[in-house]
Amino acid sequence: MTTKVETNGDRNSAMTNGGRTLLSADYKAPGGKLLRVRLRETGGRIESAKISGDFFLIPEDSLAKLEMMLEDVPLKEEELKLLVDRFFRGTGAQGLGVTSDDFVKAILAAKPGESGF
């Protein structure tokens, strides 16, 4: 059974299905770039993540690496900041129009009760 948990306009929503929560958020970075986050969360941990939007991340394959690194990470600000910062330092990835903080805010915006702002 699928139950809609929460929506906040078009910015974020959550649906529960068999113990898994599907979370989504659209976050507009200060530079105007959109980050769209879709998460599958179980027990407060990210099971899977998909991030898209109108931003650029160089090298191109680095976004898939970030999504993989997010798997099994607690949906908590401190842990996310550490992981995203480690990702950018470790891979040398560069965001055009977005920062590592924008990614953290976008992910947290998907969490029910959060706005990411």
N, C-alpha and C positions, 0 to 999 in steps of 0.2 A: 504494500500500500504506500502511495506517495502522498505526503502531506506538505503543503506549503507552510513554511515556518514564518518567514518575514520578508517583506519587501520595503525598500526605501526609494520610492519613485523608480526611476530607471537606473539608479546608481548601484544598488546591490540587492541580492535576493538569496534566499536559502531554501532548499527543499530537502526533506528527509525521506530516505528510501531504504528500508531494511537495516537501520543502524548507521548507514552512511549519510552524510549530509553533503549535498551539492551546493557549493557557494559560488557566487559570481559578483563581480563589481566592475564598474567603469570608473576609472580615476583619471582626471585631467591634471597633468603635471603643470607647474607654474609657467613653463615655456609654451603651454598650449597643446602639448602632445598627449594623446589618449593612450592609456594602458588598460586593456581589458583582461581581467583575471577570472579564470574558471578553476575552481578547486574541488576535489573530492576529499572530504575530511571524515575521519573516524576517530572517536575518542580524543579529540583535541589535537590530533596530528594530521598533517597533510598526507593524503594517500597518493594523490596525483595532482599535477598543476599544468595548466595551459595558459600561456600569456601571449597576447596579441595586441595590436594597436597600430597607430600611425607614427611609430618611432623607428629608429634604426639602431641596431646593436651590431658592432663590428668586433670580431669576425662573425659572419652570418650564422655559423653553426653554434655560436655561444649561447643563444637563447635556449636551445634544446638541452644544453649542458646545465644551465640554471634550473630548468624545469625538473631535470633528473635529480639535481642536488636538493631540491625542495622536498622530495619524497621522504616521508617518515620524520619530518621536522615538526616540532610543536608549533602550533599557530599562536606564537607569543612574540611580542615585539623584540625582546632582547635576543632571542635565538635567531630570529629572522635577520636582524641587523648584522649579527656576527656572520651568518652564513652568506648573505648577499655581499657584504664587504669582502669576505674571504674569496668569494667567486670572482669579483672584479679584480682583486689583487692577484689572485692565482692564475687567472686566464689572460689577463691583460685586456679584457673586453672593454670597449668604450661605447657608451651610450651617446647618441646624437639627439639632443633635445630632452634627454631624461638622465637622471642620476640614480645612484644606488638607493638613496633615500626614497626616490619616487617608486621604485619597485617594492620596497618595504611597505610604504603607505598604500600602494595599490593592493597588495596582498592582504594587509590588515583591513582594508575597506570591505573586503568580501566577508569578513567575520561579522556575524549578526551583532547588531548594536554598535558597530563601528562605522565611521564615515570616512576615515583615511585622511581627514583634513585637520 
